[in-house]
Structures are given as C-alpha cells and as structure tokens.
Amino acid sequence: MLKYFIAFFGLASRDVNSTMWMAIGYTLGCYLLGWIWFNTDFNRANIEVGNQYNNFVKEMREKFK
C-alpha cells in the first residue's frame, strides 16, 4: 500500500528528490524486513502454519506415519 502512496506522491508533486528518498527508504525497509523474516525462521513457521490447513499435506503426513 505504501508503494502506491509513493507513486501517487511522485506523480502529484513532481518532486523527484523527495520521491526517490521515499522509494529508497521503502526498498531498504522491505529488504531489512525480509532479511529478518528469513534469518529468524519466521518463514519456516509460516509454512508450517499453512501446512496445518493444507489437505494434501495432512494426507501425506498420515501416509508416511
């Protein structure tokens, strides 16, 4: 949602300098959040929670027990 705000701000204000700084900040923030997500195993936890509701995974786990 923030990316659309940055895009509309750039179109409306035509202030390239401020728009670029906002875009750089957004990019670094997304990169940092993604790095934290993968390095603290939140990604693995997210997949496991999704697998709890996936019927295929339930069937495969019962089959290999």
PDB file of N, CA, C and O in Angstrom:
ATOM      1  N   MET A   1       0.826  -1.188   0.000  1.00  0.00           N
ATOM      2  CA  MET A   1       0.000   0.000   0.000  1.00  0.00           C
ATOM      3  C   MET A   1       0.873   1.254   0.000  1.00  0.00           C
ATOM      4  O   MET A   1       0.532   2.257  -0.627  1.00  0.00           O
ATOM      5  N   LEU A   2       1.989   1.189   0.702  1.00  0.00           N
ATOM      6  CA  LEU A   2       2.868   2.347   0.767  1.00  0.00           C
ATOM      7  C   LEU A   2       3.489   2.661  -0.596  1.00  0.00           C
ATOM      8  O   LEU A   2       3.758   3.821  -0.907  1.00  0.00           O
ATOM      9  N   LYS A   3       3.714   1.624  -1.405  1.00  0.00           N
ATOM     10  CA  LYS A   3       4.301   1.858  -2.725  1.00  0.00           C
ATOM     11  C   LYS A   3       3.372   2.696  -3.605  1.00  0.00           C
ATOM     12  O   LYS A   3       3.837   3.502  -4.411  1.00  0.00           O
ATOM     13  N   TYR A   4       2.049   2.502  -3.448  1.00  0.00           N
ATOM     14  CA  TYR A   4       1.106   3.303  -4.223  1.00  0.00           C
ATOM     15  C   TYR A   4       1.108   4.755  -3.753  1.00  0.00           C
ATOM     16  O   TYR A   4       0.977   5.674  -4.561  1.00  0.00           O
ATOM     17  N   PHE A   5       1.256   4.955  -2.453  1.00  0.00           N
ATOM     18  CA  PHE A   5       1.357   6.318  -1.936  1.00  0.00           C
ATOM     19  C   PHE A   5       2.579   7.013  -2.519  1.00  0.00           C
ATOM     20  O   PHE A   5       2.503   8.169  -2.934  1.00  0.00           O
ATOM     21  N   ILE A   6       3.711   6.303  -2.548  1.00  0.00           N
ATOM     22  CA  ILE A   6       4.937   6.895  -3.091  1.00  0.00           C
ATOM     23  C   ILE A   6       4.759   7.222  -4.565  1.00  0.00           C
ATOM     24  O   ILE A   6       5.181   8.284  -5.023  1.00  0.00           O
ATOM     25  N   ALA A   7       4.131   6.305  -5.316  1.00  0.00           N
ATOM     26  CA  ALA A   7       3.915   6.551  -6.746  1.00  0.00           C
ATOM     27  C   ALA A   7       2.993   7.747  -6.970  1.00  0.00           C
ATOM     28  O   ALA A   7       3.289   8.605  -7.801  1.00  0.00           O
ATOM     29  N   PHE A   8       1.889   7.813  -6.244  1.00  0.00           N
ATOM     30  CA  PHE A   8       0.961   8.943  -6.411  1.00  0.00           C
ATOM     31  C   PHE A   8       1.570  10.252  -5.933  1.00  0.00           C
ATOM     32  O   PHE A   8       1.305  11.310  -6.503  1.00  0.00           O
ATOM     33  N   PHE A   9       2.388  10.181  -4.884  1.00  0.00           N
ATOM     34  CA  PHE A   9       3.079  11.381  -4.424  1.00  0.00           C
ATOM     35  C   PHE A   9       4.011  11.902  -5.515  1.00  0.00           C
ATOM     36  O   PHE A   9       4.069  13.102  -5.781  1.00  0.00           O
ATOM     37  N   GLY A  10       4.736  10.981  -6.137  1.00  0.00           N
ATOM     38  CA  GLY A  10       5.646  11.383  -7.213  1.00  0.00           C
ATOM     39  C   GLY A  10       4.919  11.989  -8.397  1.00  0.00           C
ATOM     40  O   GLY A  10       5.384  12.962  -8.991  1.00  0.00           O
ATOM     41  N   LEU A  11       3.777  11.410  -8.737  1.00  0.00           N
ATOM     42  CA  LEU A  11       3.004  11.952  -9.864  1.00  0.00           C
ATOM     43  C   LEU A  11       2.384  13.300  -9.532  1.00  0.00           C
ATOM     44  O   LEU A  11       2.356  14.198 -10.373  1.00  0.00           O
ATOM     45  N   ALA A  12       1.891  13.443  -8.318  1.00  0.00           N
ATOM     46  CA  ALA A  12       1.186  14.666  -7.949  1.00  0.00           C
ATOM     47  C   ALA A  12       2.138  15.820  -7.667  1.00  0.00           C
ATOM     48  O   ALA A  12       1.862  16.956  -8.054  1.00  0.00           O
ATOM     49  N   SER A  13       3.245  15.549  -7.003  1.00  0.00           N
ATOM     50  CA  SER A  13       4.108  16.649  -6.590  1.00  0.00           C
ATOM     51  C   SER A  13       5.211  16.948  -7.604  1.00  0.00           C
ATOM     52  O   SER A  13       5.717  18.069  -7.663  1.00  0.00           O
ATOM     53  N   ARG A  14       5.578  15.960  -8.391  1.00  0.00           N
ATOM     54  CA  ARG A  14       6.690  16.078  -9.352  1.00  0.00           C
ATOM     55  C   ARG A  14       7.993  16.473  -8.659  1.00  0.00           C
ATOM     56  O   ARG A  14       8.873  17.082  -9.266  1.00  0.00           O
ATOM     57  N   ASP A  15       8.099  16.117  -7.389  1.00  0.00           N
ATOM     58  CA  ASP A  15       9.326  16.353  -6.619  1.00  0.00           C
ATOM     59  C   ASP A  15      10.149  15.069  -6.663  1.00  0.00           C
ATOM     60  O   ASP A  15       9.948  14.158  -5.860  1.00  0.00           O
ATOM     61  N   VAL A  16      11.067  15.016  -7.603  1.00  0.00           N
ATOM     62  CA  VAL A  16      11.829  13.791  -7.846  1.00  0.00           C
ATOM     63  C   VAL A  16      12.723  13.457  -6.667  1.00  0.00           C
ATOM     64  O   VAL A  16      12.853  12.285  -6.312  1.00  0.00           O
ATOM     65  N   ASN A  17      13.334  14.439  -6.059  1.00  0.00           N
ATOM     66  CA  ASN A  17      14.260  14.197  -4.960  1.00  0.00           C
ATOM     67  C   ASN A  17      13.568  13.537  -3.768  1.00  0.00           C
ATOM     68  O   ASN A  17      14.061  12.538  -3.245  1.00  0.00           O
ATOM     69  N   SER A  18      12.440  14.081  -3.339  1.00  0.00           N
ATOM     70  CA  SER A  18      11.705  13.506  -2.202  1.00  0.00           C
ATOM     71  C   SER A  18      11.150  12.133  -2.543  1.00  0.00           C
ATOM     72  O   SER A  18      11.158  11.230  -1.706  1.00  0.00           O
ATOM     73  N   THR A  19      10.667  11.975  -3.774  1.00  0.00           N
ATOM     74  CA  THR A  19      10.114  10.690  -4.188  1.00  0.00           C
ATOM     75  C   THR A  19      11.193   9.620  -4.195  1.00  0.00           C
ATOM     76  O   THR A  19      10.946   8.491  -3.769  1.00  0.00           O
ATOM     77  N   MET A  20      12.368   9.951  -4.666  1.00  0.00           N
ATOM     78  CA  MET A  20      13.459   8.968  -4.695  1.00  0.00           C
ATOM     79  C   MET A  20      13.894   8.582  -3.287  1.00  0.00           C
ATOM     80  O   MET A  20      14.195   7.415  -3.035  1.00  0.00           O
ATOM     81  N   TRP A  21      13.930   9.539  -2.369  1.00  0.00           N
ATOM     82  CA  TRP A  21      14.310   9.213  -0.991  1.00  0.00           C
ATOM     83  C   TRP A  21      13.268   8.309  -0.329  1.00  0.00           C
ATOM     84  O   TRP A  21      13.611   7.393   0.418  1.00  0.00           O
ATOM     85  N   MET A  22      11.997   8.579  -0.613  1.00  0.00           N
ATOM     86  CA  MET A  22      10.952   7.703  -0.074  1.00  0.00           C
ATOM     87  C   MET A  22      11.064   6.305  -0.670  1.00  0.00           C
ATOM     88  O   MET A  22      10.895   5.314   0.041  1.00  0.00           O
ATOM     89  N   ALA A  23      11.346   6.214  -1.963  1.00  0.00           N
ATOM     90  CA  ALA A  23      11.477   4.907  -2.617  1.00  0.00           C
ATOM     91  C   ALA A  23      12.692   4.146  -2.090  1.00  0.00           C
ATOM     92  O   ALA A  23      12.625   2.933  -1.893  1.00  0.00           O
ATOM     93  N   ILE A  24      13.780   4.838  -1.865  1.00  0.00           N
ATOM     94  CA  ILE A  24      14.973   4.189  -1.309  1.00  0.00           C
ATOM     95  C   ILE A  24      14.701   3.702   0.105  1.00  0.00           C
ATOM     96  O   ILE A  24      15.099   2.594   0.464  1.00  0.00           O
ATOM     97  N   GLY A  25      14.026   4.520   0.914  1.00  0.00           N
ATOM     98  CA  GLY A  25      13.677   4.108   2.269  1.00  0.00           C
ATOM     99  C   GLY A  25      12.744   2.902   2.268  1.00  0.00           C
ATOM    100  O   GLY A  25      12.902   1.990   3.080  1.00  0.00           O
ATOM    101  N   TYR A  26      11.777   2.896   1.365  1.00  0.00           N
ATOM    102  CA  TYR A  26      10.846   1.775   1.246  1.00  0.00           C
ATOM    103  C   TYR A  26      11.599   0.506   0.836  1.00  0.00           C
ATOM    104  O   TYR A  26      11.348  -0.569   1.381  1.00  0.00           O
ATOM    105  N   THR A  27      12.504   0.628  -0.106  1.00  0.00           N
ATOM    106  CA  THR A  27      13.278  -0.523  -0.576  1.00  0.00           C
ATOM    107  C   THR A  27      14.141  -1.097   0.542  1.00  0.00           C
ATOM    108  O   THR A  27      14.161  -2.310   0.751  1.00  0.00           O
ATOM    109  N   LEU A  28      14.845  -0.242   1.251  1.00  0.00           N
ATOM    110  CA  LEU A  28      15.688  -0.718   2.352  1.00  0.00           C
ATOM    111  C   LEU A  28      14.855  -1.332   3.478  1.00  0.00           C
ATOM    112  O   LEU A  28      15.255  -2.335   4.071  1.00  0.00           O
ATOM    113  N   GLY A  29      13.710  -0.740   3.771  1.00  0.00           N
ATOM    114  CA  GLY A  29      12.828  -1.289   4.794  1.00  0.00           C
ATOM    115  C   GLY A  29      12.319  -2.675   4.420  1.00  0.00           C
ATOM    116  O   GLY A  29      12.293  -3.575   5.260  1.00  0.00           O
ATOM    117  N   CYS A  30      11.914  -2.854   3.166  1.00  0.00           N
ATOM    118  CA  CYS A  30      11.445  -4.168   2.708  1.00  0.00           C
ATOM    119  C   CYS A  30      12.570  -5.192   2.751  1.00  0.00           C
ATOM    120  O   CYS A  30      12.358  -6.332   3.164  1.00  0.00           O
ATOM    121  N   TYR A  31      13.760  -4.792   2.328  1.00  0.00           N
ATOM    122  CA  TYR A  31      14.898  -5.707   2.358  1.00  0.00           C
ATOM    123  C   TYR A  31      15.228  -6.119   3.788  1.00  0.00           C
ATOM    124  O   TYR A  31      15.459  -7.298   4.057  1.00  0.00           O
ATOM    125  N   LEU A  32      15.251  -5.164   4.694  1.00  0.00           N
ATOM    126  CA  LEU A  32      15.563  -5.452   6.090  1.00  0.00           C
ATOM    127  C   LEU A  32      14.507  -6.367   6.713  1.00  0.00           C
ATOM    128  O   LEU A  32      14.847  -7.314   7.422  1.00  0.00           O
ATOM    129  N   LEU A  33      13.243  -6.090   6.453  1.00  0.00           N
ATOM    130  CA  LEU A  33      12.172  -6.927   6.979  1.00  0.00           C
ATOM    131  C   LEU A  33      12.263  -8.348   6.416  1.00  0.00           C
ATOM    132  O   LEU A  33      12.068  -9.313   7.155  1.00  0.00           O
ATOM    133  N   GLY A  34      12.553  -8.488   5.138  1.00  0.00           N
ATOM    134  CA  GLY A  34      12.710  -9.809   4.535  1.00  0.00           C
ATOM    135  C   GLY A  34      13.903 -10.551   5.098  1.00  0.00           C
ATOM    136  O   GLY A  34      13.832 -11.760   5.317  1.00  0.00           O
ATOM    137  N   TRP A  35      14.991  -9.853   5.335  1.00  0.00           N
ATOM    138  CA  TRP A  35      16.184 -10.476   5.911  1.00  0.00           C
ATOM    139  C   TRP A  35      15.896 -10.996   7.325  1.00  0.00           C
ATOM    140  O   TRP A  35      16.297 -12.103   7.684  1.00  0.00           O
ATOM    141  N   ILE A  36      15.205 -10.188   8.110  1.00  0.00           N
ATOM    142  CA  ILE A  36      14.834 -10.615   9.462  1.00  0.00           C
ATOM    143  C   ILE A  36      13.886 -11.809   9.386  1.00  0.00           C
ATOM    144  O   ILE A  36      14.022 -12.753  10.164  1.00  0.00           O
ATOM    145  N   TRP A  37      12.932 -11.779   8.463  1.00  0.00           N
ATOM    146  CA  TRP A  37      11.938 -12.842   8.320  1.00  0.00           C
ATOM    147  C   TRP A  37      12.616 -14.187   8.044  1.00  0.00           C
ATOM    148  O   TRP A  37      12.266 -15.194   8.659  1.00  0.00           O
ATOM    149  N   PHE A  38      13.578 -14.209   7.129  1.00  0.00           N
ATOM    150  CA  PHE A  38      14.222 -15.462   6.762  1.00  0.00           C
ATOM    151  C   PHE A  38      15.278 -15.902   7.766  1.00  0.00           C
ATOM    152  O   PHE A  38      15.475 -17.103   7.948  1.00  0.00           O
ATOM    153  N   ASN A  39      15.953 -14.986   8.412  1.00  0.00           N
ATOM    154  CA  ASN A  39      17.022 -15.369   9.330  1.00  0.00           C
ATOM    155  C   ASN A  39      16.544 -15.711  10.733  1.00  0.00           C
ATOM    156  O   ASN A  39      17.324 -16.237  11.526  1.00  0.00           O
ATOM    157  N   THR A  40      15.314 -15.436  11.059  1.00  0.00           N
ATOM    158  CA  THR A  40      14.798 -15.803  12.374  1.00  0.00           C
ATOM    159  C   THR A  40      13.805 -16.954  12.275  1.00  0.00           C
ATOM    160  O   THR A  40      13.071 -17.215  13.228  1.00  0.00           O
ATOM    161  N   ASP A  41      13.770 -17.646  11.142  1.00  0.00           N
ATOM    162  CA  ASP A  41      12.925 -18.813  10.885  1.00  0.00           C
ATOM    163  C   ASP A  41      11.437 -18.528  10.967  1.00  0.00           C
ATOM    164  O   ASP A  41      10.649 -19.451  11.173  1.00  0.00           O
ATOM    165  N   PHE A  42      11.034 -17.282  10.811  1.00  0.00           N
ATOM    166  CA  PHE A  42       9.610 -16.990  10.709  1.00  0.00           C
ATOM    167  C   PHE A  42       9.035 -17.571   9.423  1.00  0.00           C
ATOM    168  O   PHE A  42       7.861 -17.940   9.370  1.00  0.00           O
ATOM    169  N   ASN A  43       9.869 -17.651   8.385  1.00  0.00           N
ATOM    170  CA  ASN A  43       9.409 -18.220   7.130  1.00  0.00           C
ATOM    171  C   ASN A  43       9.028 -19.684   7.314  1.00  0.00           C
ATOM    172  O   ASN A  43       7.982 -20.115   6.828  1.00  0.00           O
ATOM    173  N   ARG A  44       9.862 -20.451   8.009  1.00  0.00           N
ATOM    174  CA  ARG A  44       9.569 -21.864   8.260  1.00  0.00           C
ATOM    175  C   ARG A  44       8.302 -22.002   9.107  1.00  0.00           C
ATOM    176  O   ARG A  44       7.484 -22.885   8.850  1.00  0.00           O
ATOM    177  N   ALA A  45       8.135 -21.153  10.095  1.00  0.00           N
ATOM    178  CA  ALA A  45       6.924 -21.184  10.926  1.00  0.00           C
ATOM    179  C   ALA A  45       5.689 -20.838  10.102  1.00  0.00           C
ATOM    180  O   ALA A  45       4.632 -21.440  10.292  1.00  0.00           O
ATOM    181  N   ASN A  46       5.809 -19.889   9.203  1.00  0.00           N
ATOM    182  CA  ASN A  46       4.702 -19.501   8.350  1.00  0.00           C
ATOM    183  C   ASN A  46       4.284 -20.664   7.451  1.00  0.00           C
ATOM    184  O   ASN A  46       3.090 -20.910   7.281  1.00  0.00           O
ATOM    185  N   ILE A  47       5.234 -21.368   6.885  1.00  0.00           N
ATOM    186  CA  ILE A  47       4.930 -22.511   6.033  1.00  0.00           C
ATOM    187  C   ILE A  47       4.273 -23.622   6.840  1.00  0.00           C
ATOM    188  O   ILE A  47       3.329 -24.256   6.368  1.00  0.00           O
ATOM    189  N   GLU A  48       4.759 -23.861   8.043  1.00  0.00           N
ATOM    190  CA  GLU A  48       4.191 -24.914   8.880  1.00  0.00           C
ATOM    191  C   GLU A  48       2.751 -24.607   9.273  1.00  0.00           C
ATOM    192  O   GLU A  48       1.913 -25.508   9.295  1.00  0.00           O
ATOM    193  N   VAL A  49       2.456 -23.362   9.579  1.00  0.00           N
ATOM    194  CA  VAL A  49       1.079 -22.985   9.895  1.00  0.00           C
ATOM    195  C   VAL A  49       0.189 -23.192   8.670  1.00  0.00           C
ATOM    196  O   VAL A  49      -0.940 -23.667   8.795  1.00  0.00           O
ATOM    197  N   GLY A  50       0.688 -22.839   7.500  1.00  0.00           N
ATOM    198  CA  GLY A  50      -0.074 -23.071   6.278  1.00  0.00           C
ATOM    199  C   GLY A  50      -0.295 -24.546   6.011  1.00  0.00           C
ATOM    200  O   GLY A  50      -1.346 -24.937   5.502  1.00  0.00           O
ATOM    201  N   ASN A  51       0.688 -25.369   6.352  1.00  0.00           N
ATOM    202  CA  ASN A  51       0.556 -26.807   6.141  1.00  0.00           C
ATOM    203  C   ASN A  51      -0.497 -27.432   7.050  1.00  0.00           C
ATOM    204  O   ASN A  51      -1.045 -28.482   6.715  1.00  0.00           O
ATOM    205  N   GLN A  52      -0.787 -26.821   8.174  1.00  0.00           N
ATOM    206  CA  GLN A  52      -1.797 -27.359   9.080  1.00  0.00           C
ATOM    207  C   GLN A  52      -3.190 -27.348   8.443  1.00  0.00           C
ATOM    208  O   GLN A  52      -4.054 -28.135   8.830  1.00  0.00           O
ATOM    209  N   TYR A  53      -3.411 -26.461   7.471  1.00  0.00           N
ATOM    210  CA  TYR A  53      -4.712 -26.335   6.828  1.00  0.00           C
ATOM    211  C   TYR A  53      -4.715 -26.875   5.399  1.00  0.00           C
ATOM    212  O   TYR A  53      -5.732 -26.792   4.712  1.00  0.00           O
ATOM    213  N   ASN A  54      -3.589 -27.427   4.945  1.00  0.00           N
ATOM    214  CA  ASN A  54      -3.473 -27.953   3.588  1.00  0.00           C
ATOM    215  C   ASN A  54      -3.835 -29.438   3.610  1.00  0.00           C
ATOM    216  O   ASN A  54      -3.151 -30.236   4.250  1.00  0.00           O
ATOM    217  N   ASN A  55      -4.899 -29.804   2.920  1.00  0.00           N
ATOM    218  CA  ASN A  55      -5.367 -31.193   2.935  1.00  0.00           C
ATOM    219  C   ASN A  55      -4.340 -32.159   2.340  1.00  0.00           C
ATOM    220  O   ASN A  55      -4.200 -33.278   2.833  1.00  0.00           O
ATOM    221  N   PHE A  56      -3.631 -31.758   1.305  1.00  0.00           N
ATOM    222  CA  PHE A  56      -2.626 -32.618   0.700  1.00  0.00           C
ATOM    223  C   PHE A  56      -1.530 -32.958   1.709  1.00  0.00           C
ATOM    224  O   PHE A  56      -1.118 -34.113   1.818  1.00  0.00           O
ATOM    225  N   VAL A  57      -1.066 -31.966   2.433  1.00  0.00           N
ATOM    226  CA  VAL A  57      -0.008 -32.199   3.428  1.00  0.00           C
ATOM    227  C   VAL A  57      -0.520 -33.110   4.540  1.00  0.00           C
ATOM    228  O   VAL A  57       0.210 -33.984   5.008  1.00  0.00           O
ATOM    229  N   LYS A  58      -1.769 -32.914   4.970  1.00  0.00           N
ATOM    230  CA  LYS A  58      -2.351 -33.785   6.003  1.00  0.00           C
ATOM    231  C   LYS A  58      -2.367 -35.242   5.540  1.00  0.00           C
ATOM    232  O   LYS A  58      -1.997 -36.142   6.295  1.00  0.00           O
ATOM    233  N   GLU A  59      -2.797 -35.470   4.297  1.00  0.00           N
ATOM    234  CA  GLU A  59      -2.849 -36.828   3.768  1.00  0.00           C
ATOM    235  C   GLU A  59      -1.455 -37.441   3.663  1.00  0.00           C
ATOM    236  O   GLU A  59      -1.272 -38.617   3.974  1.00  0.00           O
ATOM    237  N   MET A  60      -0.484 -36.663   3.232  1.00  0.00           N
ATOM    238  CA  MET A  60       0.876 -37.186   3.081  1.00  0.00           C
ATOM    239  C   MET A  60       1.491 -37.494   4.443  1.00  0.00           C
ATOM    240  O   MET A  60       2.221 -38.476   4.576  1.00  0.00           O
ATOM    241  N   ARG A  61       1.215 -36.687   5.441  1.00  0.00           N
ATOM    242  CA  ARG A  61       1.770 -36.959   6.769  1.00  0.00           C
ATOM    243  C   ARG A  61       1.137 -38.223   7.371  1.00  0.00           C
ATOM    244  O   ARG A  61       1.817 -38.999   8.043  1.00  0.00           O
ATOM    245  N   GLU A  62      -0.163 -38.426   7.129  1.00  0.00           N
ATOM    246  CA  GLU A  62      -0.800 -39.644   7.618  1.00  0.00           C
ATOM    247  C   GLU A  62      -0.268 -40.874   6.886  1.00  0.00           C
ATOM    248  O   GLU A  62      -0.122 -41.946   7.474  1.00  0.00           O
ATOM    249  N   LYS A  63       0.015 -40.706   5.614  1.00  0.00           N
ATOM    250  CA  LYS A  63       0.503 -41.835   4.806  1.00  0.00           C
ATOM    251  C   LYS A  63       1.881 -42.280   5.263  1.00  0.00           C
ATOM    252  O   LYS A  63       2.156 -43.480   5.281  1.00  0.00           O
ATOM    253  N   PHE A  64       2.747 -41.366   5.630  1.00  0.00           N
ATOM    254  CA  PHE A  64       4.135 -41.703   5.979  1.00  0.00           C
ATOM    255  C   PHE A  64       4.356 -41.905   7.464  1.00  0.00           C
ATOM    256  O   PHE A  64       5.501 -42.044   7.895  1.00  0.00           O
ATOM    257  N   LYS A  65       3.300 -41.925   8.260  1.00  0.00           N
ATOM    258  CA  LYS A  65       3.456 -42.159   9.698  1.00  0.00           C
ATOM    259  C   LYS A  65       3.679 -43.618   9.967  1.00  0.00           C
ATOM    260  O   LYS A  65       3.833 -44.017  11.121  1.00  0.00           O
TER     261      LYS A  65
END
